[in-house]
Amino acid sequence: MKSPEESAREVFGRRATNYTTSSCHTDPQVLGKVVELSGARPDWRALDVATGTGHTAFALAPVVASVIGVDLTPEMLLEARQLSGRHSIANVVFQLADVHHLACPDGSFDLVTCRRAPHHFSDIAKALGEMRRALRPGGRLVIDDRSVPEDDFIDSCMNQLDRLHDESHVRQYRPGEWRKMLEQAGFEVESVELYTRHRPIGSLTDGVSEANVRSVVQTLDGLDELQRRSLNLVKVEGVIHINHWYVMTSAVASYQ
């Protein structure tokens, strides 16, 4: 059986070009919030984990001294380097790396960011531990990722749908789980904020096998009215839309 990391390389290798212009990953409001929470300073060194095609790294570039963007998918990094060249961004470099094994000395960075990736990590505790190790004491971690509210049905249903959309999906965590995991990894949690986006059904079915598309449709067709309301499953201008939940967290690396 493939590991989540092996599956991610395959999935995101095929989809890499889509992430260059993805409205979800280029959302200026969300990127602006990441930069705001980072408290970035002009002399800081930043690490963007699972950088994908580099959008978060590029958002940080004007407000820090340097950014290293790491990802385990070569095709994603190729797209990121091409974008960097087109926009003449000089203080960002990209490297191939797995969050579970970051090749940097302890305390190398003032800031670590990670967007829309932790739900793919096979060992979230180890990944957070590596991000904590990479930060100096007092350095800041900002994470933005898929999430679910503190609701058993939504938790189960959305994780099922996301596994059908992307077979490298491991789990999207509730805000309460995020707070606990960050504290256990050696962080002092500043904020954990849940937010939603109402997205078309294509966000679950585009680029997916026919068998998995059928399973997504069958899952949604089998919901009762209360369940549909809880997911905000409605038609907007003739297209089915569904809520997607996200979490934005800010935490500081403990001095202990």
LUMTOR-376664 format. One record per residue (C-alpha): residue in three letters; residue number from 1; x, y, z. Coordinates in Angstrom, 2 decimals, padded with zeros to 5 digits, always signed. Example, Ala and Ser with C-alpha at 12.3 -4.5 7.8 and 13.67 -1.06 7.14 Angstrom:
2
<torza ALA 1 <+012.30 -004.50 +007.80>>
<torza SER 2 <+013.67 -001.06 +007.14>>
END
This chain:
256
<torza MET 1 <+000.00 +000.00 +000.00>>
<torza LYS 2 <+001.27 +003.48 -000.87>>
<torza SER 3 <+002.05 +005.92 +001.91>>
<torza PRO 4 <+000.16 +009.23 +001.96>>
<torza GLU 5 <+003.39 +010.92 +000.86>>
<torza GLU 6 <+003.75 +008.61 -002.16>>
<torza SER 7 <+000.11 +009.18 -003.07>>
<torza ALA 8 <+000.55 +012.95 -002.66>>
<torza ARG 9 <+003.49 +013.00 -005.08>>
<torza GLU 10 <+001.37 +011.23 -007.67>>
<torza VAL 11 <-001.80 +013.28 -007.13>>
<torza PHE 12 <-000.13 +016.67 -006.96>>
<torza GLY 13 <+002.33 +015.82 -009.69>>
<torza ARG 14 <-000.66 +015.39 -012.02>>
<torza ARG 15 <-002.47 +018.48 -010.71>>
<torza ALA 16 <+000.48 +020.84 -010.25>>
<torza THR 17 <-000.44 +023.27 -013.03>>
<torza ASN 18 <-003.92 +023.69 -011.54>>
<torza TYR 19 <-002.47 +025.12 -008.34>>
<torza THR 20 <-000.68 +027.93 -010.13>>
<torza THR 21 <-004.02 +029.70 -010.72>>
<torza SER 22 <-006.26 +027.96 -008.15>>
<torza SER 23 <-008.63 +030.55 -006.66>>
<torza CYS 24 <-008.56 +028.64 -003.37>>
<torza HIS 25 <-004.78 +028.74 -003.07>>
<torza THR 26 <-004.35 +032.28 -004.42>>
<torza ASP 27 <-007.13 +033.75 -002.24>>
<torza PRO 28 <-005.76 +037.21 -001.34>>
<torza GLN 29 <-007.91 +037.50 +001.78>>
<torza VAL 30 <-006.55 +034.26 +003.25>>
<torza LEU 31 <-002.97 +034.99 +002.22>>
<torza GLY 32 <-003.27 +038.45 +003.75>>
<torza LYS 33 <-004.49 +036.92 +007.01>>
<torza VAL 34 <-001.52 +034.52 +007.08>>
<torza VAL 35 <+000.87 +037.44 +006.67>>
<torza GLU 36 <-000.97 +039.43 +009.34>>
<torza LEU 37 <-000.87 +036.59 +011.88>>
<torza SER 38 <+002.79 +035.93 +011.13>>
<torza GLY 39 <+003.85 +039.25 +012.65>>
<torza ALA 40 <+006.70 +039.10 +010.14>>
<torza ARG 41 <+009.69 +041.44 +010.46>>
<torza PRO 42 <+012.13 +042.58 +007.75>>
<torza ASP 43 <+015.06 +040.65 +009.26>>
<torza TRP 44 <+013.22 +037.33 +009.66>>
<torza ARG 45 <+014.00 +034.04 +007.92>>
<torza ALA 46 <+010.83 +032.16 +006.97>>
<torza LEU 47 <+010.14 +028.54 +006.05>>
<torza ASP 48 <+007.02 +027.69 +004.06>>
<torza VAL 49 <+006.26 +023.99 +004.49>>
<torza ALA 50 <+004.45 +022.10 +001.72>>
<torza THR 51 <+004.72 +025.27 -000.34>>
<torza GLY 52 <+003.06 +023.79 -003.43>>
<torza THR 53 <+003.39 +026.34 -006.21>>
<torza GLY 54 <+004.68 +028.95 -003.77>>
<torza HIS 55 <+001.76 +031.31 -003.18>>
<torza THR 56 <+002.32 +031.65 +000.57>>
<torza ALA 57 <+006.07 +032.05 +000.10>>
<torza PHE 58 <+005.44 +034.84 -002.41>>
<torza ALA 59 <+003.01 +036.57 -000.04>>
<torza LEU 60 <+005.68 +036.55 +002.70>>
<torza ALA 61 <+008.56 +037.64 +000.46>>
<torza PRO 62 <+007.95 +041.43 +000.68>>
<torza VAL 63 <+007.86 +041.44 +004.51>>
<torza VAL 64 <+010.78 +039.16 +005.47>>
<torza ALA 65 <+014.47 +038.87 +004.63>>
<torza SER 66 <+014.21 +035.44 +003.00>>
<torza VAL 67 <+011.87 +032.51 +002.46>>
<torza ILE 68 <+012.64 +028.87 +001.82>>
<torza GLY 69 <+009.70 +026.96 +000.35>>
<torza VAL 70 <+009.82 +023.17 +000.68>>
<torza ASP 71 <+007.61 +020.53 -000.90>>
<torza LEU 72 <+007.88 +016.82 -001.66>>
<torza THR 73 <+006.43 +017.07 -005.20>>
<torza PRO 74 <+008.97 +018.08 -007.88>>
<torza GLU 75 <+006.27 +019.20 -010.32>>
<torza MET 76 <+004.89 +021.64 -007.75>>
<torza LEU 77 <+008.35 +023.13 -007.18>>
<torza LEU 78 <+008.87 +023.50 -010.93>>
<torza GLU 79 <+005.69 +025.57 -011.14>>
<torza ALA 80 <+006.81 +027.62 -008.11>>
<torza ARG 81 <+010.23 +028.37 -009.62>>
<torza GLN 82 <+008.64 +029.43 -012.90>>
<torza LEU 83 <+006.26 +031.77 -011.08>>
<torza SER 84 <+009.13 +033.19 -009.06>>
<torza GLY 85 <+011.09 +033.92 -012.23>>
<torza ARG 86 <+008.14 +035.55 -013.97>>
<torza HIS 87 <+007.59 +037.88 -011.01>>
<torza SER 88 <+011.32 +038.51 -010.37>>
<torza ILE 89 <+011.13 +037.48 -006.71>>
<torza ALA 90 <+014.72 +037.33 -005.50>>
<torza ASN 91 <+014.48 +036.34 -001.83>>
<torza VAL 92 <+012.59 +033.04 -002.20>>
<torza VAL 93 <+014.21 +029.68 -002.94>>
<torza PHE 94 <+012.55 +026.29 -003.28>>
<torza GLN 95 <+013.81 +022.92 -002.09>>
<torza LEU 96 <+012.58 +019.33 -002.23>>
<torza ALA 97 <+011.79 +018.12 +001.30>>
<torza ASP 98 <+009.32 +016.14 +003.39>>
<torza VAL 99 <+007.94 +017.90 +006.48>>
<torza HIS 100 <+008.61 +014.77 +008.53>>
<torza HIS 101 <+012.37 +015.11 +007.83>>
<torza LEU 102 <+013.34 +018.78 +007.48>>
<torza ALA 103 <+017.01 +019.20 +006.58>>
<torza CYS 104 <+017.79 +022.24 +008.73>>
<torza PRO 105 <+019.52 +022.86 +012.05>>
<torza ASP 106 <+017.43 +023.43 +015.15>>
<torza GLY 107 <+016.14 +026.98 +015.51>>
<torza SER 108 <+016.92 +027.98 +011.93>>
<torza PHE 109 <+013.83 +030.10 +011.32>>
<torza ASP 110 <+011.87 +032.95 +012.87>>
<torza LEU 111 <+008.66 +031.98 +011.10>>
<torza VAL 112 <+007.16 +028.76 +009.74>>
<torza THR 113 <+003.99 +028.72 +007.63>>
<torza CYS 114 <+002.00 +025.84 +006.21>>
<torza ARG 115 <-001.14 +026.13 +004.08>>
<torza ARG 116 <-003.65 +023.52 +002.92>>
<torza ALA 117 <-001.31 +020.59 +003.56>>
<torza PRO 118 <-001.39 +019.12 +007.09>>
<torza HIS 119 <-004.47 +017.00 +006.25>>
<torza HIS 120 <-002.08 +015.02 +003.99>>
<torza PHE 121 <+000.63 +014.41 +006.62>>
<torza SER 122 <+000.94 +010.75 +007.59>>
<torza ASP 123 <+002.26 +011.60 +011.07>>
<torza ILE 124 <+000.91 +014.98 +012.17>>
<torza ALA 125 <+002.67 +014.87 +015.54>>
<torza LYS 126 <+006.05 +014.25 +013.90>>
<torza ALA 127 <+005.39 +016.98 +011.32>>
<torza LEU 128 <+004.51 +019.53 +014.01>>
<torza GLY 129 <+007.55 +018.43 +015.99>>
<torza GLU 130 <+009.78 +019.10 +012.99>>
<torza MET 131 <+008.24 +022.52 +012.46>>
<torza ARG 132 <+008.79 +023.29 +016.15>>
<torza ARG 133 <+012.41 +022.11 +015.89>>
<torza ALA 134 <+013.00 +024.36 +012.87>>
<torza LEU 135 <+011.80 +027.43 +014.80>>
<torza ARG 136 <+013.84 +029.42 +017.28>>
<torza PRO 137 <+012.25 +029.75 +020.74>>
<torza GLY 138 <+009.68 +032.53 +020.44>>
<torza GLY 139 <+009.37 +032.00 +016.68>>
<torza ARG 140 <+005.91 +031.87 +015.18>>
<torza LEU 141 <+003.97 +029.14 +013.38>>
<torza VAL 142 <+000.96 +029.97 +011.19>>
<torza ILE 143 <-001.10 +027.13 +009.74>>
<torza ASP 144 <-004.08 +027.37 +007.38>>
<torza ASP 145 <-005.72 +024.07 +006.50>>
<torza ARG 146 <-008.86 +022.15 +005.72>>
<torza SER 147 <-010.87 +021.53 +008.88>>
<torza VAL 148 <-014.22 +020.40 +010.23>>
<torza PRO 149 <-016.39 +021.84 +013.01>>
<torza GLU 150 <-016.96 +020.08 +016.32>>
<torza ASP 151 <-019.73 +017.97 +014.79>>
<torza ASP 152 <-019.56 +014.19 +014.38>>
<torza PHE 153 <-021.62 +013.97 +011.19>>
<torza ILE 154 <-019.81 +016.78 +009.36>>
<torza ASP 155 <-016.46 +015.42 +010.52>>
<torza SER 156 <-017.19 +011.93 +009.19>>
<torza CYS 157 <-018.87 +013.07 +005.96>>
<torza MET 158 <-016.31 +015.69 +004.91>>
<torza ASN 159 <-013.36 +013.42 +005.62>>
<torza GLN 160 <-015.04 +010.69 +003.57>>
<torza LEU 161 <-015.66 +013.10 +000.67>>
<torza ASP 162 <-012.11 +014.39 +000.77>>
<torza ARG 163 <-010.66 +010.89 +000.68>>
<torza LEU 164 <-012.69 +010.30 -002.47>>
<torza HIS 165 <-011.46 +013.58 -003.94>>
<torza ASP 166 <-007.83 +012.90 -003.03>>
<torza GLU 167 <-006.57 +009.49 -002.00>>
<torza SER 168 <-003.57 +011.05 -000.22>>
<torza HIS 169 <-005.97 +012.67 +002.27>>
<torza VAL 170 <-005.36 +011.55 +005.86>>
<torza ARG 171 <-007.57 +013.69 +008.09>>
<torza GLN 172 <-008.81 +017.23 +008.46>>
<torza TYR 173 <-008.83 +018.09 +012.16>>
<torza ARG 174 <-011.31 +019.92 +014.36>>
<torza PRO 175 <-010.23 +023.23 +015.97>>
<torza GLY 176 <-010.11 +021.54 +019.36>>
<torza GLU 177 <-007.78 +018.88 +017.99>>
<torza TRP 178 <-005.52 +021.56 +016.52>>
<torza ARG 179 <-005.20 +023.34 +019.84>>
<torza LYS 180 <-004.30 +020.12 +021.63>>
<torza MET 181 <-001.81 +018.99 +018.96>>
<torza LEU 182 <-000.03 +022.34 +018.92>>
<torza GLU 183 <+000.29 +022.40 +022.69>>
<torza GLN 184 <+001.63 +018.85 +022.73>>
<torza ALA 185 <+004.21 +019.82 +020.09>>
<torza GLY 186 <+005.62 +022.60 +022.26>>
<torza PHE 187 <+003.69 +025.65 +021.12>>
<torza GLU 188 <+001.82 +028.33 +022.99>>
<torza VAL 189 <-001.40 +028.76 +021.03>>
<torza GLU 190 <-002.39 +032.32 +020.19>>
<torza SER 191 <-005.48 +031.71 +018.06>>
<torza VAL 192 <-007.50 +028.96 +016.37>>
<torza GLU 193 <-010.16 +030.30 +014.01>>
<torza LEU 194 <-012.62 +028.24 +011.95>>
<torza TYR 195 <-014.00 +029.71 +008.71>>
<torza THR 196 <-015.96 +028.45 +005.69>>
<torza ARG 197 <-016.07 +028.78 +001.94>>
<torza HIS 198 <-019.17 +027.76 -000.07>>
<torza ARG 199 <-017.70 +025.97 -003.08>>
<torza PRO 200 <-019.11 +024.23 -006.18>>
<torza ILE 201 <-019.32 +020.45 -006.31>>
<torza GLY 202 <-016.41 +020.47 -008.75>>
<torza SER 203 <-014.16 +021.15 -005.76>>
<torza LEU 204 <-014.77 +017.49 -004.87>>
<torza THR 205 <-015.06 +015.93 -008.33>>
<torza ASP 206 <-012.71 +017.74 -010.71>>
<torza GLY 207 <-009.73 +015.61 -011.72>>
<torza VAL 208 <-011.13 +012.58 -009.88>>
<torza SER 209 <-011.66 +009.06 -011.23>>
<torza GLU 210 <-015.12 +008.19 -012.56>>
<torza ALA 211 <-015.57 +005.63 -009.77>>
<torza ASN 212 <-014.82 +008.19 -007.08>>
<torza VAL 213 <-017.05 +010.81 -008.71>>
<torza ARG 214 <-019.90 +008.29 -008.59>>
<torza SER 215 <-019.16 +007.65 -004.91>>
<torza VAL 216 <-019.19 +011.40 -004.15>>
<torza VAL 217 <-022.54 +011.80 -005.92>>
<torza GLN 218 <-024.02 +008.73 -004.22>>
<torza THR 219 <-022.87 +009.98 -000.81>>
<torza LEU 220 <-024.50 +013.37 -001.34>>
<torza ASP 221 <-027.66 +011.89 -002.84>>
<torza GLY 222 <-028.06 +009.71 +000.25>>
<torza LEU 223 <-028.16 +012.60 +002.71>>
<torza ASP 224 <-031.39 +013.55 +004.47>>
<torza GLU 225 <-032.64 +017.14 +004.65>>
<torza LEU 226 <-031.07 +017.90 +008.03>>
<torza GLN 227 <-027.71 +016.61 +006.85>>
<torza ARG 228 <-027.96 +018.68 +003.66>>
<torza ARG 229 <-028.64 +021.79 +005.70>>
<torza SER 230 <-025.67 +021.10 +007.98>>
<torza LEU 231 <-023.40 +020.98 +004.91>>
<torza ASN 232 <-025.17 +023.95 +003.25>>
<torza LEU 233 <-025.71 +021.67 +000.26>>
<torza VAL 234 <-027.75 +023.83 -002.15>>
<torza LYS 235 <-027.84 +024.90 -005.77>>
<torza VAL 236 <-026.38 +028.29 -006.65>>
<torza GLU 237 <-027.28 +029.41 -010.18>>
<torza GLY 238 <-027.97 +025.79 -011.08>>
<torza VAL 239 <-024.72 +024.39 -009.65>>
<torza ILE 240 <-024.57 +022.33 -006.45>>
<torza HIS 241 <-022.46 +024.02 -003.76>>
<torza ILE 242 <-021.26 +022.67 -000.42>>
<torza ASN 243 <-019.51 +024.16 +002.58>>
<torza HIS 244 <-015.80 +023.59 +003.04>>
<torza TRP 245 <-014.38 +024.34 +006.47>>
<torza TYR 246 <-010.89 +025.71 +007.15>>
<torza VAL 247 <-008.87 +026.57 +010.22>>
<torza MET 248 <-006.31 +029.32 +010.70>>
<torza THR 249 <-003.95 +028.91 +013.65>>
<torza SER 250 <-001.20 +031.05 +015.13>>
<torza ALA 251 <+001.21 +029.75 +017.76>>
<torza VAL 252 <+004.58 +030.61 +019.30>>
<torza ALA 253 <+007.38 +028.13 +019.89>>
<torza SER 254 <+007.76 +027.65 +023.63>>
<torza TYR 255 <+011.02 +028.62 +025.34>>
<torza GLN 256 <+010.98 +025.37 +027.32>>
END
